[in-house]
Amino acid sequence: MTISWRKSSYSGAATDEVCVEVGDLISGVGIRDSKDPAGERLNVTTTAFATLVDRIKQGELDRA
């Protein structure tokens, strides 16, 4: 299965910017570092990913 990776439209166009990429998997969502596409990836369920995105939007994961 070929995964189509994408990053946020809020990410800059420069190739040297640090971003995470997400890709749809059969079993959920994959998350990887754009600077190391061949490296490890985090696989989460779609429910867990939706919860993560909601918590980010709510500012619950902001650092002080």
C-alpha distance (Angstrom), angle and dihedral (degrees) to the residues before:
residue distance angle dihedral
M1 . . .
T2 3.80 . .
I3 3.79 113.3 .
S4 3.78 118.4 -143.7
W5 3.81 103.9 -144.0
R6 3.80 121.9 -157.8
K7 3.78 137.9 175.8
S8 3.77 133.0 -150.1
S9 3.77 119.4 -74.4
Y10 3.82 84.6 -129.5
S11 3.81 89.1 66.8
G12 3.78 115.3 98.1
A13 3.78 123.0 -110.3
A14 3.81 93.8 -120.2
T15 3.79 112.7 110.7
D16 3.81 92.9 -140.3
E17 3.81 95.4 61.6
V18 3.78 119.0 112.0
C19 3.79 110.1 -116.4
V20 3.74 140.6 152.8
E21 3.77 119.9 -128.0
V22 3.78 127.5 -152.0
G23 3.77 129.8 -155.7
D24 3.79 134.2 -175.2
L25 3.80 114.0 -111.4
I26 3.78 129.4 -172.3
S27 3.80 89.3 -112.1
G28 3.81 99.7 36.9
V29 3.80 137.5 -63.2
G30 3.80 130.7 -28.1
I31 3.80 121.0 -146.4
R32 3.81 122.2 -165.4
D33 3.80 142.5 164.4
S34 3.81 111.5 -97.7
K35 3.81 90.3 -145.7
D36 3.83 91.3 57.6
P37 3.81 107.5 34.6
A38 3.81 92.5 162.9
G39 3.81 91.9 51.1
E40 3.76 131.3 90.2
R41 3.78 120.7 -51.1
L42 3.76 132.9 -157.4
N43 3.80 115.3 -126.8
V44 3.81 117.0 -158.8
T45 3.77 135.7 168.6
T46 3.78 118.3 -99.0
T47 3.82 88.5 -111.9
A48 3.81 92.2 53.5
F49 3.81 90.9 47.2
A50 3.81 92.2 50.0
T51 3.81 89.6 49.8
L52 3.82 90.9 49.8
V53 3.81 92.2 50.5
D54 3.82 91.6 47.5
R55 3.82 91.7 50.3
I56 3.81 90.9 49.2
K57 3.82 91.3 49.8
Q58 3.82 90.6 49.2
G59 3.82 90.6 51.9
E60 3.80 92.0 -120.0
L61 3.80 92.2 133.8
D62 3.81 98.2 45.1
R63 3.77 115.7 127.4
A64 3.78 117.4 -122.7
